[in-house]
Structures are given as C-alpha cells and as structure tokens.
C-alpha cells in the first residue's frame, strides 16, 4: 500500500488532503483493520493541524489589528479616499458654479445685445419707411403749393350743420393751412392746428382728408416736430391712416384728448395707432386723456405698443379705463413690471379697482420715477397696500394720491412707511426716496440722504424733550463694552444731521450735552 502524502502548509492556511471514506460494503471487502486505523489517525492529525492553523491565523489577525496593519490600514485608506473624493466633488461644484455664473452673465449680455440690436433695427426700419414716404412726397412736390381744395360753406350746410359749426370749420381749415406752411418753412415747435380744446367737436368728413394729407406731407418732410396736439376731433381709419404714419420718426410728443373713434372703425383705429406708436422711435411722451378705451383687447394692444417702443419715457393715460369694465390696474401693473424704465406714469381718474397687482408691482422696485394715481377712488385698504410696497421701493421719487377716498387713518399708514420713530432701525429702513403729495416728511426738492438725516435728527430731538436719548440708545445699541466705540460716532452724526434740521428743532448742542451728561460717560473714562 502506497504511503499518503503529508499535508502541506502555506503560511497560515492548510491544504486539506482528500480523504475517501468507503462504504461498509467496500470496507468489508477491501479495507483491512490496519488500513482503517491508519486512516483514522491521519484524519485526527489533519483536524489537529487545522485547529492549530486557525489559531495561528487568528493570532496573526489580532496582531495586525493591534499594529494598525492590513485591516486598520484599509479602513483609514478608505476614509482618506472618501475625503479626497468629497474634496474633488466640492471643487467640481465650485468650478461648476463659477462656469454657471459666467454662462449666466454671458447670456445676460447677449440678451442685452440682442435687445439693443432689435431696437436699432426697429429704428432703422422706421427711418427707412420715413425716407421712402419722403421720397414719394418729393416726387410729386417739385414745386410745392397748398393744393387741398377749399370747402365751401354750402358743403357744411348741406350736411346739416348750423352756422356756428360752418364758421368753426372755416377757421379750422385756415389753421391747418397756416401750420402746413409753417412746417414747410422749417417750423419745428408745437403744432396745434388739430387742437380744438373747449371748442365744437370736429366731426369726420371725407372733404377734410386732402387737408390732412397736406399736413401729413409737411410733417413727413420736416426735420422733426416737437409736439403735436390733437383734441376734440372725430378720427376714422381713413384720417388716422394719413396722419399717423407721417408722425413716425418725426413727432416727439403726441398729445391726444377727447378723441372720438366711431364704433364700426374702433378696432381698426386702435390697430393703426398702436402700430404707429410701436414704430415711432422719435416718440418720447404720449398723452391719452378722455379717450375711452372700449375693451381689454384694445387696452392690451395699446399697452404692448408702448412697451415695445423703448424711446417712450412719459405716459399719461387719464380717464380712459373707467368704463366698459376695462381693467386699468392690469394695464398699469403691466407697464410697471415690463422691465422698461419710465420717468412718469399717470393713471389718474381711471377708477382703479383693487390695486393689489399695482401694489405688488410697486414692491418689486420697478424703474419708475413718478407715479400719479389721483382721483381713482382708492380707500384705506389700498393705502395699506401702498405703504407696504413703499417699504420695498427705492426708485420711486414722486407719488400723487389726491382726490381718492383715503382717510386720515390710511394716510397715517402710508406715513409710517415714510417715518417710523419706533427705533433707529425702523427709522433707517423707512422710505427716504419718495415724495408723497398728501403725507408729511420726504419733502420735495431735497435728496434722500437729506431726508434721512432730518428724520434721524427729528427722532433725537423728540427724545431730547423728555431726556430719554441715553435710555433709548442703551436699548438699541446695547450696553456692552464695544458700544463705547460708537459714542464718538453718534456725537459726530448728531452734528452732521443737524445741518438738515428744520428751523424749529432743538440745537445740536442741547442734544450733545444730554448725551455727554447721561450716556456711557463713566464707561468711557473707565475705559481710558
């Protein structure tokens, strides 16, 4: 019988030999007692060796852990790896934020450039259209003379007008001819030949169209008209189609009041006016007073044209939203939140209901200098909304609210947004920018800084009356040691604010004496 191999050891690991166990049948037939005994001894030896190998392996692992080797080292290495990965992630996040900021900045600059290019393209298109119309006029007017036919008196009588209206129309035609000749001779001032304030309303008549054409041609060939007033006249599409294209790129101020747009023509009339306003790059101011806007659709059309024309800075739309359920608040809020800078928005006399949207727009601090909302039936609730909005606004310089239903309590709410003497912090956070016609403080004609100084000095003066400045300053600035460093600054500011004081205010010397006498003087001397 061949001898079995001895088991081999590799380090702490045992290579177990294969031991074959025979069945009873095989054992009885082939395995002798000696062989069986040898097999049992071999198995016992293998088991003993395995136990010793397990104990050796355990001792080795225990020693490794106690020395900080393989197992402990792997844990530390994993932690370091995670730290490095987290550091890399943080670095990538920072790089991504930087790149995103650059991308956003570049996108903003490109959007601004696109808007500027669009604006320039609009100006060029307007000028090209104006030049083309000028060329057409020049082709037929080589030697110009006023060629519109005179309208005889009988024409007006046959139309059913009385003598007063007939005489009025004679004067109207004379004024148009005079203005046309003035413009042809280089006149660039205000033109009022279509301004019939407090006179009989000029009704539409096709016989007037040639005279409107003479006026339009004169404007077209001019170097520019500063102002064109149109009032108390009925205008249909035929007349507007002659006059308004000629104004594009020429008229700086368009003032339209008490204009009648006949019902059947009203949609077309607003389309002509809106399209012309949008293209008129010379237009700086639009006045639209007592021209009743019939529906929200026409209102939206007009407002969108005003927004699209970035040259317009002054908009007066008075007494034109207060009928037919047209939403004047929405129109005003749209103008305020469009992102366009405006010098003035006047929405007086429009019966604005529920100004929540307007107040919300005002609180976003739009680029608006002056806002007029007089005569709009605003109430104390509206005043409270305005007060809250003013606390968030630093751009509005003038606000007119006369002629509303705001009581003294409502104006007191607004006044708190302008002057709140509860503490230095509340006073500092007040609105120092906006002059309000019905509220004291924020006097007109002085800077926001001067207004702030006056309010702070007024607060110190009021507290001085009962000698409470020191007590209030201790409560507002604290009594800690670092507050001592503020004492010279407070004394300096007292003198500084006194420069803008009202004439009936206490002298700065009195306030300074009070502070020196009672506010942190022992601490100052102890500190030094």
PyMOL commands that set and color helices and strands:
alter all, ss='L'
color gray80, all
select helices_A, chain A and resi 24-30+33-66+70-140+153-158+163-184+206-221+237-247+263-279+296-308+328-336+356-363+380-390+408-418+424-428+448-465+469-477+481-500+508-518+521-527
alter helices_A, ss='H'
color red, helices_A
select strands_A, chain A and resi 9-10+13-14+190-195+225-234+251-260+285-289+314-318+342-346+368-372+398-400+435-436
alter strands_A, ss='S'
color yellow, strands_A
deselect
rebuild
show_as cartoon
